[in-house]
Amino acid sequence: MLAGALTGLLLGALPLADLWPYQVVRLPDGSFEYSYDVTPLLYVKGSADARAAHGEAAVMAFLESVPREVKVRVINVPGLVVSAGRGVEPTPLASSFASTSEAPIRSKGKPKGMQMRFSLHPDTPKLLPSVDALMFSARQVEQGTMAAIAVEVDGQRTALLNRLLDVSLKRAKELKEGDDYEGALALGARAAAALSCVDSKKLPAKVRAHKAMYAAADADVQSLLGDRDVAALPRPFSYSPQLRCVWLRAWATSRRFPNTRGGAVAVLQFIEQVRKDATAKKAWQSIVQRRDRYFGTPAEDRIALWFEKAGDDPGGFVERLSDFLNSLPYEDRVPPELIAAPATPFSVFSQGLKGRERGASVEELASAVADGRIELSAAKDTPWPVLREGVLAPMLTAEGAEVQFDSHWRDRLVGTFATLVNAHHQAQGDGREREVEKDERTEMKLRLMVPPHLEAEPLVHLYARQAASLERLVSLLQADKLSGLKVYDMAGKKSAESSVPAAKRWASILRGLALLAAPEVRKLAGPDVAAARAFLKGWRNEPAMKADVLSATVNPVAVGEDRQHSAITGVARRELAVTYTEQPALISKLPNGFTLTTDAEQRYIVPVLHTVQVRGPSSTPPLGRAALEKAVQQVGGEPDKVEGAFMEALGVGP
């Protein structure tokens, strides 16, 4: 009778304790060795359920009979399933990745029975360097380098604009009327507007000294300020007034001239100057080359046709302007921009959106990348601006059979993608709590939990492609003798580290992480693996991880008279949960009294960039860093309050 009652009691019972590893070591062959310690169970005398069912003496006898330490080795990982754990934590945001808290995330439920809280228990905090931290930091090297290149090009642009202005002023003083005079005013006005960073108060003194030129330049500034895209400063050019000015100069020279005879003559005068002035020609060619190599080849370079049609006598066509214009296709008769704006696959797609799609441009972009509608080649001869954008594709496409993401974690990756392309994505899901087993723990067994072990988020192709992008950047800089360029940081200041060594170092780290993050077991050796492990060991000490992430930007795609304003308001925490797709191959000789399971779920805390977005006028520039910092501090960095603070700081209504 007693035996029958005991048998009934044990039906459906769980082992008296689940043992989680206190250590996982990645061996040189790539396999994982898990170590378990039984000693703590002796101090707590097993589970209360087991003591009630079997008696304390029997439980202690069982515990004393088993080895104090057990090891299990995973020699083959079939694949991983990555899913969202608990959602963004409603606690104050950190200002940097390095300052992310390692405190436990509160749970709504407590596991029943004995759950030995070793360092690799799911509820024990384990801070994992996230894709956000890695990609944001690595891409800061790229963006900071692009800022440095833009500043270097700006010197050539400024010299060219000053030359154009001097020639135009001289011509305007010599002439009083006619197409040649009107063209000189138009070209000089555009050069002056660009030199002033589109600010009438900063127009050069030599322009102010010429009444007609000053009037033309002031009118051109006002016209440019009326362009809704004048406020669409992208990162990194929103980081400081200097970089903003560099961007505005480039932007002003990429705007078309008025569709007038004077506007057409201005373009011909520019072509004439480039044709006959070796210094002007060299500067113009250098600017164009830098644009194409580092920022993107224009989708349409309209001035090329004007160069072709003007031939060696652009000045002569001023007197025969109608004949020149009639030689052009009708759609190309509008005076083109002097130096066309760069274009990339992402910008071309986004600017081509119509109607309601423009209001959801980042979601439309993410969808197009995910289903392959945007061509993002990774071939060796791919231009770097295309390669740089193609890096982000693995965040939105299937990583492969080895790693599967659930819908909530995919949505989280879309959010990171949006942040990296200067936008915001509204999360669709908030994750889930950890499930708790409720059966009584009475079976005289110890269950070894064998969960997956991660050293980084498992996006192998993402890390590999970002490393390739950095390597391409290094080769371009070295070929252009720009190895000494200093990277601009998020405060708009030059950092101590030059671009080439910074890019090389991050490329090595990412190549190593691509190996460490791969689920399959493989031999791990070499300098890249060593660099990745050194980074993982001390990632909080990285300058990039210590940097304040606060920054604001605007969506380059305007929707009517409005534009989406977004901001990175800090670093939040959320959980990543991971399980095996199926049982991995193991090497273990379990003593009596032990069982194991590979169905165990492991959880990690990952720091994620927290962003907000509001709708504002197209003409409103991005919020400055100081104003953004003040807005976030006013609400104590509370995630549910920063959007309102951001909106108030921008001066826009709900």
N, C-alpha and C positions, 0 to 999 in steps of 0.2 A: 504493500500500500504506500509506504514511504517512498520507495523507489519510483513508483508510478507518479506520485505527486512531484518528485524532484525532476523526473523526465518531462513532465508537463511544464514545470517551471522553466526549464532550460530551452524549451522549444521557442525558436525565434529570438533567443538571447544573443547579445553581442559579446565579443571578448571582453574580459574585465578591464582591459586598457588598450587604447590605441597609442602606439609609440611612433612619434614623428622623429625624423633624423635630427641630430644636433649638428651634423656636418655633412656636406656633399663636396667631394673632391673630383675635379675633372682630371683624369689620368692622361698621360702623354698620348695614349692611343685614342683619346677622345671619349672613352667610356666614363660613366659616372659611378663613383663609389660612395654609398650611403652608410653612415655610421649611426648606431642606435645605442643608447645607454639605459639599462634597466634599473640602475641603482636608486634613482629617486622613488621608484615604486615601493621599495623596501621601507622608506620613511613614512609614506602615507598609507602603507598596509593595504594596497589594492583598492578596489572600488567598494563603496558602501553596499551596492547591490550584491557583489560577490560575497562579502563578509556575511550579509544577511542570509544568503542562500546556502553557503558552505561552512560558515564559521571562520573566525579569524585565524585559528591555528592552521586549518587546511589551506587557506589563501597564502599565509606566510610560508608554509612548507613548499607550496608550489613556486612562489617567487624565489625562495632560496635555492631551488633546484635548477633554475635556469641560468645560463651564462650572464655575466654582467654587461657584456658588450656583444653586439651582433653587427655584421656587415653584409650589405647586399650590393651587387654590382649590376648596373644596367648597361648592356653591351649593344643594344640596338633600339633606337627610338623610332617607332613607326610614323609618328606625326603628332602634331599638337592641335588642340582646339583652344583658341583664345576667346574669352568672353568678358563682358563687363561685370565687375563686382559692384560694390556700392558706388553710387554716383558721386558727383562733385561734392566735397565736404563743405557744409555751411559754416565754415570758420574763417576768420580773417585771412586774406590772401598774403602770401609771402611776396617780397619784392624781387627775389631772384631764385634760381633753382637751388643754389647752395644753401639758402636759408630755409628750405622746405623742412618742416618738422618731421621727426621720426617717431612721434608719439603714436600710440594705437588709434585706429579709427574706431569710434564707438560702434558696438554691435547692438542690435535690438533684441537679440536672443543669446542665451548662454548654452554651450554644448552640455549635454547630459553625461554624467559619469566621468571616468578618468580620461582626460585629454592632456597628455604630458606636454607642457608648453616649452619645448625646446626651441632653439633659434629658428628652426624651419617649420614650426607649426603655422598653419594658415593665418591664425589670429595674432601671431607675433609680428610686429612691424618689420617689413623688409622693403627698404626704399630702393627701387630699381630705376636707374637712369632711363628716362623715357625717350621716345622718338621726338617729343617736343624739345627736350633738353638737347639732344644730340643734333637734330637737324637745325634748330634755331641757332645754336652756337656755331655749327659748321658753316651755315649759310650767312652768318654775320661776317665771316672771313670773306666770302664772295661779295656781299653787299658793301662791306667796308672797302674792299679793293675797287669795286666799281665807283664808289665815291671818290677814291684817290685818283683813279683814271680820269674821272670827270673833272676833277680839279686841275689835273695836268693838262687836259684838253682845253679847259677854260682859259688857260694862259694863251694858247694859240688862238682860240676863238676871240678873246679880247683884243689881241694884236690885229687880227683880221678885221674886226669890227671898227677899230680905231682907224685903220687904213682906209676902209670904205667910207667912214665918216669924213675923214680929211679930204678925200677926193671929191665926195659929194658936196662938202662945204665950198671947196674951191670952185667947183662947177656952178653951184648956185650963186656964188658971188659974181661970177663972170657973166652969167645969163640972167635974164629977167623974166623970160616967158618961153613958151613952147614946150614940146614933149620932153626935150632933153632937160629942161629946167624942172619940170614936174617930176621927172624920173629921179633927178638928183635929190629933190626934196623927199620923195618917197623912200629911196634907198638910205639916205642919211637919217631920216626919221626912224626907220626900223633899226638901223645900227645904234642910234642913240637910245632908243627904247630898250634894246637888249642890254646895252652897257649900263643903263640905270637900274637894271633888274626890274623893269616895268614899274618904275616909280618916278613920277614927274618931278618930285623934289630932288631927285638925284641925277637929273639930266646933266651932262657935262657942261662946264662953264663955256666952252667954245660954241656949244649949241645955243646957250642962252644969249650969247653975244650976237647971234644972227636971228633977227626977228622972225623971218619967214620959216627958217629951219626949226626954231623953237616952237612955233605954232604947229608945224607939221608933226614934230616929235611928241608934243603934248597930246595932240589929237590921236596919234598912233598908240600912245600909252593908254589913253582912255578906251580906244577900240579894243586893244588887247585885254584890258581889264574886264571888258564886257563879254569876253569869251568865257563861257562857263567852265572850260577846262583849265583856266589859269590857276584854279585852286586845287587841282588834282595832283598834289605833290606825292609821289610814291616814297616809300622807304628806299634808301637811307637819306633822301634829300630833305626830309622833314625834320632831321635831327638837329640842325643848327641854322642860324641865319646865313652863314657862309655857304653851306650846301644848298640852301633854298635859293640863294642868288645864282649859284652855278646852274641849278636846274632851270630857273626862269630865263637865264640868258640863252640856254640851249632851246628852251621851249619857244621863246620869241622868234628865233631864227627858223623855227620849223612851222611858223604860221604863214599862210598865204598872204600875198599882197592884195590890196583892193582891186577889183576887176575894172580897172580904168586904164586909160592909155599911159598915165603916169606910173601905174603899178607895173605894166608890161615893160616899160622902158627901164624901170628900176632893175628888173631881172636881167635885161640885156646889158645894162651898165655893170652889173655884178659879173656877168660872164666875161665881159670885155676886160675887167680888172684882173680876173683869174687868168685870162689868156695872155695878157701882156706883162703882168707883174709876177716875177718868179717867186718872190716872197709870199705873196697872196696865194698863189697857186699851191705852193708847198704846204702852207697852213691849212688851206681848204682840203687838200688831199689827205693830210694827216688826220684832220677831224673826221672826215668820212671813213677813213680806214679804221680808226678807233671805234667809231660808232658801229660799223658792221661787225668787227671782231668781238667786241665786248658787250654791246647793248642790243644789237639786232639789225639786220638789213631791213630797210623800209619795205612795207608791203607794195608801195608804188613810189618810185623816185621820179617825179614829174619833170624835174629840171633837166634830167638827162636828155630828153627829147629836144628841149630848147637849146642845149649845148650843141646837139647834132645839127639842128636846123640853122643855128646862127653861124656855124662854121668858124672861119678865121676872121670874120668881119662883123661881129655883133654890133659894133658902133655904127656901121653903115646902115644897118637895118632900122636904126632909130628914125632916120629920115624916110624910110620905106616901111613904116610900122605895119600898115595895113597889109602890104604884100607878105611880110613875115607871118603875121597872124593867120592869114589865109592859107599859108603853107602847112599849117598845123591841123590835125583833126579837130573837129568842132569842140569836142569835150576837153581838149588840151589847151584851149586858147586862154583860159583863166590863168593869170600869172601864178606860177608855182612858188613854193617855199624855197628859200636859199639852200637850206640843209634839212632834208626831210627827217621827220622823227623816226626813231628806231621802231621796229615791230618784232614781235615774237609770236609763236603759235597761240599762246594764251591771249595776248592783246588783240590779235586779229579776230579770234573767235568771239571774245567778249564784246568788242566794238561792233561786230556784225549782228548782235542780238537785236530783235525787234519787239515792240509791244510789251506785253507782260513779262516776257522772258528777261528783259533788261532789269526788272525789279528783283529777279532771283538769279542774277548773273553768276554768282559763285556756285550755286547748286547746279545751274546749267553747265558751267565749266567742268565741275567735278563729274557730272554725268557723262559729258562728252569724252573726258579723259578715260573714265572707267570703261566705256564701251568702244574705245578706239577710234572715235570720230575725229580726234585731233592726232595728227601724225607727229610722234615724238621719237625720232630715231635715236638709237644709242650707238650707231656705227662710228668707226674711228674718224671718218671725215665729216661728221656732223658738226655744224657751226656751234661754237660754245653757247651762245644764247639759247639755241634749241636744246642742246644737251642739258643745260642748266635747268630748264623747265621740265625736261623729261625725267629728271631725277625723282620728281614727286609722283610719277605715275604708279609705282608699286604701292603707294598708300591707298590707292583707289581700285586697283585691279587685284585679282586673286594672286596670293603669294605663291600658290602651288599646292599640290596635294599634301605636302609636308606640313603646312600651316593653314588652319581654317579659322576664320574670324566670324563670330556671331554678329547679328545685325547691329546690336548696340555698340560693339567695339568698332565695327566698320563706320558707324555714324560718328564715333569719337575721332577716328582717323580723318574723316571728311572735315571735321572741325579743325584739326591740326593743319590739314591741307589749306583750308580757307585762311587760317592765320598766316601761313607762310606766303600766301599770294596777296597779302594786305587786305584781307576781308574777314568776315565773321560768318559762322554757321550756327544756326539755332539747333541745339541738341534735340533729338527726337525721343530719346529714352534715358532713364536714370540708373540703370543697372539693377542689381538685386542683392539681397542679404545672403549670407552663407546658410545653406540648409543644415539643420541639426537633426541627428539621429535620436529617436526617442525611446528605442527599445532598451530594456534593462540589460546591464552589463554583468552577467553572471557566469559566462562560459570561461572555464579555466584555460584560457589561451591569451597570448599577447599578440596583437595584430600590428605588424610593421607596415606603416603607411609609406608608399613609394610614389610620391607625386613627381611631376616633371620639375626640372630645375632650370631656371633661366638666369643668364648673366646680363641679358639685354632684351628688349622687346624683339620678338622674332620676325623682323622684316629684313631678311638677308639681302634681297635685291635692292632695297632702298639704300642700305649702307654702301653696297658695292657701287651703285650708280652715283651716289654723292661723292664717293672717293674718286671715281673716274672723272667727274666734273672738276674736282679740285686739281687733279693731275693735269687736265687739259688747260686749266687756268695757269698753272705753273709753267707749262710749255709755252703758252702765249706770252706771258710776262718775260720769260727768259729770251724768247725770240725778238721781242720788242725792246730788249734792254731796260726793262722796268722792274728788275728784281728788287730794287731798293725801296719800292713804294711802301709807305707805312699805311696800315689798315686804319680806317676811321671807325671809332667805336660809336655806341648808341648815344653818347653825349655830343657827337659831332666833333670829337677831338681825335688827333692822331694817336694811335696806341704805340707802345714801345716796340712791338713786334712788327717786322716787315711781312708783307703779304706772302712771299714765296716760302719762307720757313714755316709760317703759320699754316699755309695750305698743305704743305708737305706733311706736317705733323698730324693734322686732322685726317688727311687721306690715309695715312698709315693706321691711325686709330680705327677708322671706319672699315678699312680692309680687314683688320683683325676682328672687329666686332661682327663683320659678315661671317667669319669663320666660327666665332664663339656662339653666335645666335642661331646657327643652322641646327635643326633638330637631329639630323643624322650624325652618327658617331664617325669621327674621322681623326686622323693624326693631326695634332695641333702643335706646331712649332714655327719658329721664325720670328723676325723682328716685328712684324705686324701684330702677331698674337701677343708678343711681349708688350708692345705699345698699348694695345687694347686693355690688357690686364693691369698695366700700370695706371691707365686712366681710370678703370673701374675701381681700383683700390683707393685712389685719391681724387675722385672726380669733383668733390666739393671744393677742392683747392684750386681748380682751374679758374683763371681770370674770367673766362667767358661764363662760367657757372655762377660767379659772384656778381656779375654785372646786373644792374637794375634793368628789368625787361620792359618797363613802362614805355609805351609809345603809342601815338595816334596816327591814323592815316585816313584817306578817303578812297572810296571805290572809284576807279577811273571811268566807270560806266555811269553816266548820268541818266536819271529817269525823269524826263520832263525838266522841270525847274529844280528838282531835288537830287540829292546824292546821298548814298549811304556813308556815314561816318563811323569808323570803328576804332577801337582802342584795345591794346593789351593792357589789362589793369592789374596784372600780377600773376602769381603761380598758385594754383589750387592743387588739391590732392584727390585722387580717386583710385579705385582698385582695379587691378587686372587679375582675372582668374584663368587658370590654365589646367587642362587635363590632357591625357593621351587620347589619340584617336582610337587606339586599340592597345591590347597588352603588349608591352615591349619585351624583348628577349632579356632574360636575367641569368646571372650566375650567383647562386646562393646555396649554401648547405644549412638549412634551417634546423636548429636543434629541436628536440621535442618541446612542445609547449608554445611554439611560435607558428603563426601563419602570416601571410602578407596579402596586400592588395595594391594593385596599380590603378585602381579606380579613384584614387585620392586626388582631390583638387587642391592645387596650391594657389596662394594669393599673394600679390605684391602691391605695394603702394607706389603709384607713379605720379610724379609731378607734371601737371598739365598747364599749358598757358590758358589763362582765363581772359576771354574777350567779351566786349559788349558792342552793340551797334545801335545807332539811332539814325533817323532820317533828318537831313538838314538841307538848307539851300545849296545849290551847286556852287555858288560863289564863295561859300564859307570855307576858309582854308583849314587844314588839320589843326587840332588843338595842340598848343605847344606843350613841351615836356613838363615845364614847371607848373603850368595850369592843370595838367592832367594829374600830376603828383599831388597837388593841393586838393583836387577834387576827391581822389581816392582816400587821402588821409582824413578828410572831413567826415567820412562815413566809416572810419576805422577799418577800411579794406573789406567790409562786409560784402560778400558776393551778391547778395540780393539787393544791395543798395547802390552799388557803384554805377549801374546804368543810369539811375536817376541823377546821380551826381555828375556824370559825364554829360548828360543832356543839359543840365543846368549850366555847367561850365561853358558849353557851346552856345548857350543862349537860344536854344530851340525848344519849342513846345512839344508835348506828347503827341 
